[in-house]
Amino acid sequence: MEQIRINKYLTQANYCSRRQGDRLIEQGRVKINDRKAKLGDKVSSSDVVNVDGEDIQTSNADKVYLAFNKPVGVICTSDPKAKDNVIDAVGYPERVYTIGRLDVISSGLILLTNDGEVVNKILKGQNKVEKEYQVEVSRDISEKFLKVMRSGVYINKYKTLPAKVKQTGTRAFSIVIVEGKKRQVRRMCEKLGYDVFKLKRVRIGKLDLGNLKEGTYKNISLEEVI
């Protein structure tokens, strides 16, 4: 009987991504046959997998892909116990989770799905899926700022990959990146002495936010993104 890693099992069950599964395991919320799961554990179809008291079974459900215009104040967590979580904000009738994150004080396009296998295709930098942001900062933008943002900024000894940057106002610019480092655009700006007043994601891959109303979602196909 074939065995697979517990995080992959949770993904195939359309419960969460592998990374989110690892976090649940580290938090002690996943059990295998009434035993707390450990990272790297393997399971088969005969095992009983449980998360937060709910039995999890692999599913043949249709794949769902959603585009959501996240308002400021909504938190990108799939934890239903968290206040202002994105799952409640979307209100989709089936279990979905986010592909990547937007911090609570940022807004704009975020994708949700029940397809755990697609997460890495969109998030991993080597796959070159672009993310575009509109940004407003605390002071006038200089040519030096634009040059460094384009070539890469050192954050904790890591240099960000080259980005496409276009000034759109005295204190506003758009930036296109292919990475998904935590709070990357904000941290790049802060490193250069600029505070971010407003940050909005307007595109992921081929999919533009368009006229999608803030706080609403629409069903999309994967082909619209990658």
N, C-alpha and C positions, 0 to 999 in steps of 0.2 A: 504494500500500500504506500503510495507516494507521500512523502512528507515535504512540507514547505515551511519557510521561516514564518514566525507568528506575525511579523509586520506585513509580509506579503499576503498572508491569509486575510488580514483586516482590510487590505486594499482590494483583494478579489471579492470580498464581501461588500464592497462599496461603502465601507464604514468610514474610512479615512485614508490619507496618504501614508506611505511608509514612514516618512519622517514624523508625522503626527502620531502614528502607531507607536514608534519608539518612545515618544514623550509620554504617552499613556502608560506604557510598560514601566518606564522609569518612575512614574508617579504611583505605581502599585495598583493601577486601576484595572489591569487585565489579568484574568485567571484562565488557566488551562486545567480542566478537570478539578476545579476547586483549589488549585494551587496557584499562587502568585507567579505570573510569567516573568521570565528574565529575558533580557536582550539576547537574541540569537536562538531562542527556543524554537523547536520545530513541531509542527502539528500535522495530523492527517485527518481525513474525513470522519474518523471514529472518535476524535477528541471533541470535548465540549469547551468552546471558547466563550468567555463571558467578559463584558466590559460594563463596569458600574451596575452590575446586577442584571444586565440584559444579555441573553444568549445571542451570539453572532453566528450566522450561517452564511456560507458563500451564496451568491445570488446571480440569477440570470436576468436581472432587471435591465431594461433598456438604458443605455448611457444618456446622461443628461448633461447639457452644457448651458450655463446661464451667464449673461452679462449683467452686472449690477452697477448702478451709479451710487457709490457709497457717499453718504453725507459725512461731514465732520462730526465726530462724537460717537460714531459706530465703531465698535472694536472688532477686529478681524480674528475672532476666535470661534471655534466650533463648540466650545463648552456651553451647554444650555444654561448652566448655573451662573454664568458671567452676565453682569448687567450690561445692557446695550450691545449684546453680541450680534454679529452680522447675520447669523442664521435666523434669529427672531426678526431682524429688520427686513430680510428678504421674504420670509414667510412662505417658502416653497413647501408643498405638501409632502415631499419625499426627502429622505436624508441626503444632504449635499454638504460639501465643505469647500473652503476657499483654495484657489491655486495661488499661492503666495500671499502677501499681505500688503495693506496700506496702514500706516500708523493712524492713531485715533484722531490726530489733528489734520490729517490729509483727506482729500476727497477724490472722487472720480472712479474710473473703470476698474473693476475687479471681477475675476471669473470664478464661478463655482461649478462643481461637478460631483458626480458620484463615480467617476472613472479615475481611480488611483493611478492607473498605468500612464496616464497622459501628463501627470504633474511634472515629471522631470523633463519631458519634451519642451515644456514651456519655460521652466524655471532655470535650467542649467545654462550657464553662459556660453558653453561651447556650441549650443544649438542655435545661437544667434537670433533668438526671438526678441525683437525690439520692444522696448517700453518707452513711451513718450510722455513727458510731463510739461505742464505749464507752471512756471515758478515766479513768485514775486518776492523780492528781497528788501533788506532794510536800508540800503543806500545805493547810490548811483553805481552802475556797472562799468567797470574799466575794461580796456582791451587786454590787460594782463590777466584779469579774472577769466575772461572768455578763453584766452589762450591756454591757461592752465586747466580749466575745466575740460577743454577739448582733448588735451594731451594726456591727462590723468592726474589724480590727486592722491598723495600718500595718506592713508588712514591706517594707523597702527601698523606701520611697516609694509602695508599692502598698497600697491598702486592700482588705482581703478583703470579699467580698460579705456581706450580712446572713445570719446563720445561726440555726438553731433550736437552742437550748441549754436543757437541763433538768438540774438538779442531782439526782443519784441517791444521793448519800451525802455525808458530811462532806468527803471528798476525791475525790469521783467525780462525773462528769457524762456525759451523752450529748450529742452534737452532730451536726447534719445540715447538710451543705454541698453546694453544686452545682458547686464548683470542683475542680480537681485539681492545685493548685500543689504543688511538691516539698516534702514533709514539712510540709504546711500547718498541720495541727492542732498538731503539736509546736512549730512556730515561733510560732504564735499564743500558745500557753501560755508559751513562753520569753520572749516579748516582754513579757508581763505579770508575769514573775518566778516562774513555776511550772514546775518540771521534770516531765516526763511519766514516770511509772513503768511504766504499762501502757496500750497502745493497741490496740484490737481493732475491725476493721470488721465490722459485723453486717448491713449492708444496702447494696445497690446498686439504685437504682430501685425496682421492685416486688419484687425478690428478696431475701428474708431468708436469713441464714445458717442459721437454724433449728437442727435437731439434727444437721447434717452434722458428722461426726466429724473432729477435727483430723487433717490429713495425708491426707485422702481427698477425692475429687471425685465429682461426679455430672453426667450429661448434662442440659442444660436447653434450653429453646427461647428464642429471642430475645424472644418475647412475654411471657415471665416476668420480663423485665428492663425493657423500655421499651414 
